[in-house]
Amino acid sequence: MSSQRGLPVVDAVDLARVFKAVADPIRLRLLSLIASPPGGEAGVGDLKTSETVPA
């Protein structure tokens, strides 16, 4: 059994990269649009007509 407590350093570094990739309000809005579309499917048109992405 490991004596280390908490998240291993390697895993923490990997997770920090993931969080950094989405740590932007526009990226988070896009992710939420993709993850929760009405009817269960998202297409390019859903993103294009969104207020999230400037024209």
mmJSON file of the N, C-alpha and C atoms, coordinates in Angstrom:
{"data_MODEL":{"atom_site":{
"group_PDB":["ATOM","ATOM","ATOM","ATOM","ATOM","ATOM","ATOM","ATOM","ATOM","ATOM","ATOM","ATOM","ATOM","ATOM","ATOM","ATOM","ATOM","ATOM","ATOM","ATOM","ATOM","ATOM","ATOM","ATOM","ATOM","ATOM","ATOM","ATOM","ATOM","ATOM","ATOM","ATOM","ATOM","ATOM","ATOM","ATOM","ATOM","ATOM","ATOM","ATOM","ATOM","ATOM","ATOM","ATOM","ATOM","ATOM","ATOM","ATOM","ATOM","ATOM","ATOM","ATOM","ATOM","ATOM","ATOM","ATOM","ATOM","ATOM","ATOM","ATOM","ATOM","ATOM","ATOM","ATOM","ATOM","ATOM","ATOM","ATOM","ATOM","ATOM","ATOM","ATOM","ATOM","ATOM","ATOM","ATOM","ATOM","ATOM","ATOM","ATOM","ATOM","ATOM","ATOM","ATOM","ATOM","ATOM","ATOM","ATOM","ATOM","ATOM","ATOM","ATOM","ATOM","ATOM","ATOM","ATOM","ATOM","ATOM","ATOM","ATOM","ATOM","ATOM","ATOM","ATOM","ATOM","ATOM","ATOM","ATOM","ATOM","ATOM","ATOM","ATOM","ATOM","ATOM","ATOM","ATOM","ATOM","ATOM","ATOM","ATOM","ATOM","ATOM","ATOM","ATOM","ATOM","ATOM","ATOM","ATOM","ATOM","ATOM","ATOM","ATOM","ATOM","ATOM","ATOM","ATOM","ATOM","ATOM","ATOM","ATOM","ATOM","ATOM","ATOM","ATOM","ATOM","ATOM","ATOM","ATOM","ATOM","ATOM","ATOM","ATOM","ATOM","ATOM","ATOM","ATOM","ATOM","ATOM","ATOM","ATOM","ATOM","ATOM","ATOM","ATOM","ATOM"],
"id":[1,2,3,4,5,6,7,8,9,10,11,12,13,14,15,16,17,18,19,20,21,22,23,24,25,26,27,28,29,30,31,32,33,34,35,36,37,38,39,40,41,42,43,44,45,46,47,48,49,50,51,52,53,54,55,56,57,58,59,60,61,62,63,64,65,66,67,68,69,70,71,72,73,74,75,76,77,78,79,80,81,82,83,84,85,86,87,88,89,90,91,92,93,94,95,96,97,98,99,100,101,102,103,104,105,106,107,108,109,110,111,112,113,114,115,116,117,118,119,120,121,122,123,124,125,126,127,128,129,130,131,132,133,134,135,136,137,138,139,140,141,142,143,144,145,146,147,148,149,150,151,152,153,154,155,156,157,158,159,160,161,162,163,164,165],
"type_symbol":["N","C","C","N","C","C","N","C","C","N","C","C","N","C","C","N","C","C","N","C","C","N","C","C","N","C","C","N","C","C","N","C","C","N","C","C","N","C","C","N","C","C","N","C","C","N","C","C","N","C","C","N","C","C","N","C","C","N","C","C","N","C","C","N","C","C","N","C","C","N","C","C","N","C","C","N","C","C","N","C","C","N","C","C","N","C","C","N","C","C","N","C","C","N","C","C","N","C","C","N","C","C","N","C","C","N","C","C","N","C","C","N","C","C","N","C","C","N","C","C","N","C","C","N","C","C","N","C","C","N","C","C","N","C","C","N","C","C","N","C","C","N","C","C","N","C","C","N","C","C","N","C","C","N","C","C","N","C","C","N","C","C","N","C","C"],
"label_atom_id":["N","CA","C","N","CA","C","N","CA","C","N","CA","C","N","CA","C","N","CA","C","N","CA","C","N","CA","C","N","CA","C","N","CA","C","N","CA","C","N","CA","C","N","CA","C","N","CA","C","N","CA","C","N","CA","C","N","CA","C","N","CA","C","N","CA","C","N","CA","C","N","CA","C","N","CA","C","N","CA","C","N","CA","C","N","CA","C","N","CA","C","N","CA","C","N","CA","C","N","CA","C","N","CA","C","N","CA","C","N","CA","C","N","CA","C","N","CA","C","N","CA","C","N","CA","C","N","CA","C","N","CA","C","N","CA","C","N","CA","C","N","CA","C","N","CA","C","N","CA","C","N","CA","C","N","CA","C","N","CA","C","N","CA","C","N","CA","C","N","CA","C","N","CA","C","N","CA","C","N","CA","C","N","CA","C","N","CA","C","N","CA","C"],
"label_alt_id":[null,null,null,null,null,null,null,null,null,null,null,null,null,null,null,null,null,null,null,null,null,null,null,null,null,null,null,null,null,null,null,null,null,null,null,null,null,null,null,null,null,null,null,null,null,null,null,null,null,null,null,null,null,null,null,null,null,null,null,null,null,null,null,null,null,null,null,null,null,null,null,null,null,null,null,null,null,null,null,null,null,null,null,null,null,null,null,null,null,null,null,null,null,null,null,null,null,null,null,null,null,null,null,null,null,null,null,null,null,null,null,null,null,null,null,null,null,null,null,null,null,null,null,null,null,null,null,null,null,null,null,null,null,null,null,null,null,null,null,null,null,null,null,null,null,null,null,null,null,null,null,null,null,null,null,null,null,null,null,null,null,null,null,null,null],
"label_comp_id":["MET","MET","MET","SER","SER","SER","SER","SER","SER","GLN","GLN","GLN","ARG","ARG","ARG","GLY","GLY","GLY","LEU","LEU","LEU","PRO","PRO","PRO","VAL","VAL","VAL","VAL","VAL","VAL","ASP","ASP","ASP","ALA","ALA","ALA","VAL","VAL","VAL","ASP","ASP","ASP","LEU","LEU","LEU","ALA","ALA","ALA","ARG","ARG","ARG","VAL","VAL","VAL","PHE","PHE","PHE","LYS","LYS","LYS","ALA","ALA","ALA","VAL","VAL","VAL","ALA","ALA","ALA","ASP","ASP","ASP","PRO","PRO","PRO","ILE","ILE","ILE","ARG","ARG","ARG","LEU","LEU","LEU","ARG","ARG","ARG","LEU","LEU","LEU","LEU","LEU","LEU","SER","SER","SER","LEU","LEU","LEU","ILE","ILE","ILE","ALA","ALA","ALA","SER","SER","SER","PRO","PRO","PRO","PRO","PRO","PRO","GLY","GLY","GLY","GLY","GLY","GLY","GLU","GLU","GLU","ALA","ALA","ALA","GLY","GLY","GLY","VAL","VAL","VAL","GLY","GLY","GLY","ASP","ASP","ASP","LEU","LEU","LEU","LYS","LYS","LYS","THR","THR","THR","SER","SER","SER","GLU","GLU","GLU","THR","THR","THR","VAL","VAL","VAL","PRO","PRO","PRO","ALA","ALA","ALA"],
"label_asym_id":["A","A","A","A","A","A","A","A","A","A","A","A","A","A","A","A","A","A","A","A","A","A","A","A","A","A","A","A","A","A","A","A","A","A","A","A","A","A","A","A","A","A","A","A","A","A","A","A","A","A","A","A","A","A","A","A","A","A","A","A","A","A","A","A","A","A","A","A","A","A","A","A","A","A","A","A","A","A","A","A","A","A","A","A","A","A","A","A","A","A","A","A","A","A","A","A","A","A","A","A","A","A","A","A","A","A","A","A","A","A","A","A","A","A","A","A","A","A","A","A","A","A","A","A","A","A","A","A","A","A","A","A","A","A","A","A","A","A","A","A","A","A","A","A","A","A","A","A","A","A","A","A","A","A","A","A","A","A","A","A","A","A","A","A","A"],
"label_entity_id":["1","1","1","1","1","1","1","1","1","1","1","1","1","1","1","1","1","1","1","1","1","1","1","1","1","1","1","1","1","1","1","1","1","1","1","1","1","1","1","1","1","1","1","1","1","1","1","1","1","1","1","1","1","1","1","1","1","1","1","1","1","1","1","1","1","1","1","1","1","1","1","1","1","1","1","1","1","1","1","1","1","1","1","1","1","1","1","1","1","1","1","1","1","1","1","1","1","1","1","1","1","1","1","1","1","1","1","1","1","1","1","1","1","1","1","1","1","1","1","1","1","1","1","1","1","1","1","1","1","1","1","1","1","1","1","1","1","1","1","1","1","1","1","1","1","1","1","1","1","1","1","1","1","1","1","1","1","1","1","1","1","1","1","1","1"],
"label_seq_id":[1,1,1,2,2,2,3,3,3,4,4,4,5,5,5,6,6,6,7,7,7,8,8,8,9,9,9,10,10,10,11,11,11,12,12,12,13,13,13,14,14,14,15,15,15,16,16,16,17,17,17,18,18,18,19,19,19,20,20,20,21,21,21,22,22,22,23,23,23,24,24,24,25,25,25,26,26,26,27,27,27,28,28,28,29,29,29,30,30,30,31,31,31,32,32,32,33,33,33,34,34,34,35,35,35,36,36,36,37,37,37,38,38,38,39,39,39,40,40,40,41,41,41,42,42,42,43,43,43,44,44,44,45,45,45,46,46,46,47,47,47,48,48,48,49,49,49,50,50,50,51,51,51,52,52,52,53,53,53,54,54,54,55,55,55],
"pdbx_PDB_ins_code":[null,null,null,null,null,null,null,null,null,null,null,null,null,null,null,null,null,null,null,null,null,null,null,null,null,null,null,null,null,null,null,null,null,null,null,null,null,null,null,null,null,null,null,null,null,null,null,null,null,null,null,null,null,null,null,null,null,null,null,null,null,null,null,null,null,null,null,null,null,null,null,null,null,null,null,null,null,null,null,null,null,null,null,null,null,null,null,null,null,null,null,null,null,null,null,null,null,null,null,null,null,null,null,null,null,null,null,null,null,null,null,null,null,null,null,null,null,null,null,null,null,null,null,null,null,null,null,null,null,null,null,null,null,null,null,null,null,null,null,null,null,null,null,null,null,null,null,null,null,null,null,null,null,null,null,null,null,null,null,null,null,null,null,null,null],
"Cartn_x":[0.848,0.0,0.894,0.54,1.321,1.147,2.263,2.18,1.828,1.78,1.46,-0.026,-0.351,-1.752,-2.087,-3.326,-3.767,-3.402,-3.588,-3.363,-1.87,-1.439,-0.018,0.379,1.635,2.125,1.862,2.124,1.935,0.475,-0.44,-1.865,-2.273,-1.708,-2.026,-1.583,-0.413,0.087,-0.819,-1.223,-2.118,-3.465,-4.029,-5.307,-5.188,-4.074,-3.869,-3.881,-3.316,-3.347,-4.774,-5.56,-6.962,-7.726,-7.584,-8.299,-7.845,-6.565,-6.058,-6.69,-6.894,-7.473,-8.896,-9.636,-11.027,-11.223,-10.159,-10.253,-10.401,-11.375,-11.675,-13.19,-13.812,-15.278,-15.885,-15.283,-15.841,-15.716,-14.58,-14.412,-15.406,-15.613,-16.575,-17.998,-18.36,-19.698,-19.837,-18.806,-18.857,-18.986,-18.213,-18.287,-19.685,-20.298,-21.641,-22.664,-22.484,-23.399,-23.293,-22.076,-21.866,-22.389,-22.215,-22.573,-24.064,-24.815,-26.226,-27.164,-27.118,-28.026,-29.445,-30.448,-31.814,-31.913,-32.542,-32.686,-31.497,-30.445,-29.313,-28.245,-28.395,-27.382,-27.031,-25.747,-25.287,-24.608,-24.843,-24.203,-23.51,-22.799,-22.085,-23.05,-24.227,-25.215,-25.591,-25.599,-25.899,-24.831,-23.605,-22.505,-22.452,-22.713,-22.631,-23.693,-24.872,-25.956,-25.921,-25.004,-24.905,-24.302,-24.699,-24.121,-22.713,-22.281,-20.966,-19.835,-20.03,-18.965,-19.245,-18.342,-18.56,-18.509,-19.294,-19.348,-18.113],
"Cartn_y":[-1.181,0.0,1.244,2.23,3.463,4.349,4.997,5.911,7.328,7.537,8.864,9.137,10.354,10.748,11.745,11.756,12.711,12.263,13.177,12.933,12.84,11.794,11.711,12.901,13.293,14.467,14.337,13.189,12.992,13.215,12.678,12.866,14.328,14.984,16.399,17.251,16.962,17.716,17.484,16.245,15.939,16.644,16.616,17.289,18.805,19.361,20.803,21.199,20.37,20.656,20.633,19.681,19.596,20.833,21.195,22.364,23.633,23.74,24.915,25.007,23.874,23.863,24.389,24.191,24.654,25.875,26.417,27.536,28.869,28.933,30.14,30.199,31.335,31.387,30.937,31.298,30.894,29.39,28.833,27.376,26.639,27.144,26.502,26.579,27.711,27.827,26.859,26.772,25.831,24.4,24.051,22.707,22.419,23.401,23.188,23.048,23.79,23.662,22.282,21.784,20.469,19.365,19.536,18.488,18.403,19.473,19.448,20.054,19.574,20.125,19.576,20.368,19.835,18.698,17.624,16.489,15.549,15.887,14.988,15.059,15.92,16.028,17.489,17.739,19.089,19.069,20.114,20.247,21.591,21.795,23.043,24.229,24.055,25.123,25.597,24.661,25.036,25.956,25.72,26.551,27.878,27.823,29.025,30.054,29.592,30.519,30.919,30.367,30.678,32.064,32.689,33.982,33.826,32.594,32.324,32.727,32.473,32.7,33.966,34.951,36.171,35.891,36.597,36.377,36.927],
"Cartn_z":[0.0,0.0,0.0,-0.769,-0.903,0.325,0.73,1.863,1.408,0.091,-0.453,-0.304,0.136,0.272,-0.809,-1.206,-2.214,-3.621,-4.526,-5.95,-6.253,-6.95,-7.337,-8.218,-8.144,-8.869,-10.368,-10.939,-12.382,-12.758,-11.975,-12.249,-12.08,-11.076,-10.857,-12.034,-12.579,-13.733,-14.936,-15.165,-16.288,-16.131,-14.938,-14.707,-14.853,-14.431,-14.575,-16.042,-16.901,-18.346,-18.875,-18.421,-18.856,-18.407,-17.147,-16.64,-17.338,-17.646,-18.345,-19.741,-20.379,-21.722,-21.747,-20.663,-20.634,-19.741,-19.214,-18.27,-18.994,-19.858,-20.615,-20.742,-20.482,-20.517,-21.839,-22.953,-24.252,-24.435,-24.074,-24.191,-23.306,-22.098,-21.21,-21.763,-22.346,-22.952,-24.12,-24.98,-26.1,-25.607,-24.586,-24.024,-23.491,-22.827,-22.303,-23.422,-24.519,-25.663,-26.313,-26.405,-27.007,-26.087,-24.8,-23.842,-23.551,-23.77,-23.368,-24.396,-25.641,-26.648,-26.487,-26.884,-26.881,-27.903,-27.544,-28.445,-28.423,-27.674,-27.522,-28.599,-29.592,-30.642,-30.872,-31.141,-31.458,-32.822,-33.584,-34.886,-34.987,-36.067,-36.276,-36.256,-36.779,-36.791,-35.4,-34.442,-33.067,-32.506,-32.846,-32.366,-33.107,-34.396,-35.219,-34.833,-34.472,-34.131,-32.652,-31.914,-30.493,-30.282,-29.193,-28.828,-28.283,-28.088,-27.523,-28.466,-29.74,-30.717,-31.491,-31.417,-32.207,-33.706,-34.468,-35.918,-36.599],
"occupancy":[1.0,1.0,1.0,1.0,1.0,1.0,1.0,1.0,1.0,1.0,1.0,1.0,1.0,1.0,1.0,1.0,1.0,1.0,1.0,1.0,1.0,1.0,1.0,1.0,1.0,1.0,1.0,1.0,1.0,1.0,1.0,1.0,1.0,1.0,1.0,1.0,1.0,1.0,1.0,1.0,1.0,1.0,1.0,1.0,1.0,1.0,1.0,1.0,1.0,1.0,1.0,1.0,1.0,1.0,1.0,1.0,1.0,1.0,1.0,1.0,1.0,1.0,1.0,1.0,1.0,1.0,1.0,1.0,1.0,1.0,1.0,1.0,1.0,1.0,1.0,1.0,1.0,1.0,1.0,1.0,1.0,1.0,1.0,1.0,1.0,1.0,1.0,1.0,1.0,1.0,1.0,1.0,1.0,1.0,1.0,1.0,1.0,1.0,1.0,1.0,1.0,1.0,1.0,1.0,1.0,1.0,1.0,1.0,1.0,1.0,1.0,1.0,1.0,1.0,1.0,1.0,1.0,1.0,1.0,1.0,1.0,1.0,1.0,1.0,1.0,1.0,1.0,1.0,1.0,1.0,1.0,1.0,1.0,1.0,1.0,1.0,1.0,1.0,1.0,1.0,1.0,1.0,1.0,1.0,1.0,1.0,1.0,1.0,1.0,1.0,1.0,1.0,1.0,1.0,1.0,1.0,1.0,1.0,1.0,1.0,1.0,1.0,1.0,1.0,1.0],
"B_iso_or_equiv":[0.0,0.0,0.0,0.0,0.0,0.0,0.0,0.0,0.0,0.0,0.0,0.0,0.0,0.0,0.0,0.0,0.0,0.0,0.0,0.0,0.0,0.0,0.0,0.0,0.0,0.0,0.0,0.0,0.0,0.0,0.0,0.0,0.0,0.0,0.0,0.0,0.0,0.0,0.0,0.0,0.0,0.0,0.0,0.0,0.0,0.0,0.0,0.0,0.0,0.0,0.0,0.0,0.0,0.0,0.0,0.0,0.0,0.0,0.0,0.0,0.0,0.0,0.0,0.0,0.0,0.0,0.0,0.0,0.0,0.0,0.0,0.0,0.0,0.0,0.0,0.0,0.0,0.0,0.0,0.0,0.0,0.0,0.0,0.0,0.0,0.0,0.0,0.0,0.0,0.0,0.0,0.0,0.0,0.0,0.0,0.0,0.0,0.0,0.0,0.0,0.0,0.0,0.0,0.0,0.0,0.0,0.0,0.0,0.0,0.0,0.0,0.0,0.0,0.0,0.0,0.0,0.0,0.0,0.0,0.0,0.0,0.0,0.0,0.0,0.0,0.0,0.0,0.0,0.0,0.0,0.0,0.0,0.0,0.0,0.0,0.0,0.0,0.0,0.0,0.0,0.0,0.0,0.0,0.0,0.0,0.0,0.0,0.0,0.0,0.0,0.0,0.0,0.0,0.0,0.0,0.0,0.0,0.0,0.0,0.0,0.0,0.0,0.0,0.0,0.0],
"pdbx_formal_charge":[null,null,null,null,null,null,null,null,null,null,null,null,null,null,null,null,null,null,null,null,null,null,null,null,null,null,null,null,null,null,null,null,null,null,null,null,null,null,null,null,null,null,null,null,null,null,null,null,null,null,null,null,null,null,null,null,null,null,null,null,null,null,null,null,null,null,null,null,null,null,null,null,null,null,null,null,null,null,null,null,null,null,null,null,null,null,null,null,null,null,null,null,null,null,null,null,null,null,null,null,null,null,null,null,null,null,null,null,null,null,null,null,null,null,null,null,null,null,null,null,null,null,null,null,null,null,null,null,null,null,null,null,null,null,null,null,null,null,null,null,null,null,null,null,null,null,null,null,null,null,null,null,null,null,null,null,null,null,null,null,null,null,null,null,null],
"auth_seq_id":[1,1,1,2,2,2,3,3,3,4,4,4,5,5,5,6,6,6,7,7,7,8,8,8,9,9,9,10,10,10,11,11,11,12,12,12,13,13,13,14,14,14,15,15,15,16,16,16,17,17,17,18,18,18,19,19,19,20,20,20,21,21,21,22,22,22,23,23,23,24,24,24,25,25,25,26,26,26,27,27,27,28,28,28,29,29,29,30,30,30,31,31,31,32,32,32,33,33,33,34,34,34,35,35,35,36,36,36,37,37,37,38,38,38,39,39,39,40,40,40,41,41,41,42,42,42,43,43,43,44,44,44,45,45,45,46,46,46,47,47,47,48,48,48,49,49,49,50,50,50,51,51,51,52,52,52,53,53,53,54,54,54,55,55,55],
"auth_comp_id":["MET","MET","MET","SER","SER","SER","SER","SER","SER","GLN","GLN","GLN","ARG","ARG","ARG","GLY","GLY","GLY","LEU","LEU","LEU","PRO","PRO","PRO","VAL","VAL","VAL","VAL","VAL","VAL","ASP","ASP","ASP","ALA","ALA","ALA","VAL","VAL","VAL","ASP","ASP","ASP","LEU","LEU","LEU","ALA","ALA","ALA","ARG","ARG","ARG","VAL","VAL","VAL","PHE","PHE","PHE","LYS","LYS","LYS","ALA","ALA","ALA","VAL","VAL","VAL","ALA","ALA","ALA","ASP","ASP","ASP","PRO","PRO","PRO","ILE","ILE","ILE","ARG","ARG","ARG","LEU","LEU","LEU","ARG","ARG","ARG","LEU","LEU","LEU","LEU","LEU","LEU","SER","SER","SER","LEU","LEU","LEU","ILE","ILE","ILE","ALA","ALA","ALA","SER","SER","SER","PRO","PRO","PRO","PRO","PRO","PRO","GLY","GLY","GLY","GLY","GLY","GLY","GLU","GLU","GLU","ALA","ALA","ALA","GLY","GLY","GLY","VAL","VAL","VAL","GLY","GLY","GLY","ASP","ASP","ASP","LEU","LEU","LEU","LYS","LYS","LYS","THR","THR","THR","SER","SER","SER","GLU","GLU","GLU","THR","THR","THR","VAL","VAL","VAL","PRO","PRO","PRO","ALA","ALA","ALA"],
"auth_asym_id":["A","A","A","A","A","A","A","A","A","A","A","A","A","A","A","A","A","A","A","A","A","A","A","A","A","A","A","A","A","A","A","A","A","A","A","A","A","A","A","A","A","A","A","A","A","A","A","A","A","A","A","A","A","A","A","A","A","A","A","A","A","A","A","A","A","A","A","A","A","A","A","A","A","A","A","A","A","A","A","A","A","A","A","A","A","A","A","A","A","A","A","A","A","A","A","A","A","A","A","A","A","A","A","A","A","A","A","A","A","A","A","A","A","A","A","A","A","A","A","A","A","A","A","A","A","A","A","A","A","A","A","A","A","A","A","A","A","A","A","A","A","A","A","A","A","A","A","A","A","A","A","A","A","A","A","A","A","A","A","A","A","A","A","A","A"],
"auth_atom_id":["N","CA","C","N","CA","C","N","CA","C","N","CA","C","N","CA","C","N","CA","C","N","CA","C","N","CA","C","N","CA","C","N","CA","C","N","CA","C","N","CA","C","N","CA","C","N","CA","C","N","CA","C","N","CA","C","N","CA","C","N","CA","C","N","CA","C","N","CA","C","N","CA","C","N","CA","C","N","CA","C","N","CA","C","N","CA","C","N","CA","C","N","CA","C","N","CA","C","N","CA","C","N","CA","C","N","CA","C","N","CA","C","N","CA","C","N","CA","C","N","CA","C","N","CA","C","N","CA","C","N","CA","C","N","CA","C","N","CA","C","N","CA","C","N","CA","C","N","CA","C","N","CA","C","N","CA","C","N","CA","C","N","CA","C","N","CA","C","N","CA","C","N","CA","C","N","CA","C","N","CA","C","N","CA","C","N","CA","C","N","CA","C"],
"pdbx_PDB_model_num":[1,1,1,1,1,1,1,1,1,1,1,1,1,1,1,1,1,1,1,1,1,1,1,1,1,1,1,1,1,1,1,1,1,1,1,1,1,1,1,1,1,1,1,1,1,1,1,1,1,1,1,1,1,1,1,1,1,1,1,1,1,1,1,1,1,1,1,1,1,1,1,1,1,1,1,1,1,1,1,1,1,1,1,1,1,1,1,1,1,1,1,1,1,1,1,1,1,1,1,1,1,1,1,1,1,1,1,1,1,1,1,1,1,1,1,1,1,1,1,1,1,1,1,1,1,1,1,1,1,1,1,1,1,1,1,1,1,1,1,1,1,1,1,1,1,1,1,1,1,1,1,1,1,1,1,1,1,1,1,1,1,1,1,1,1]
}}}
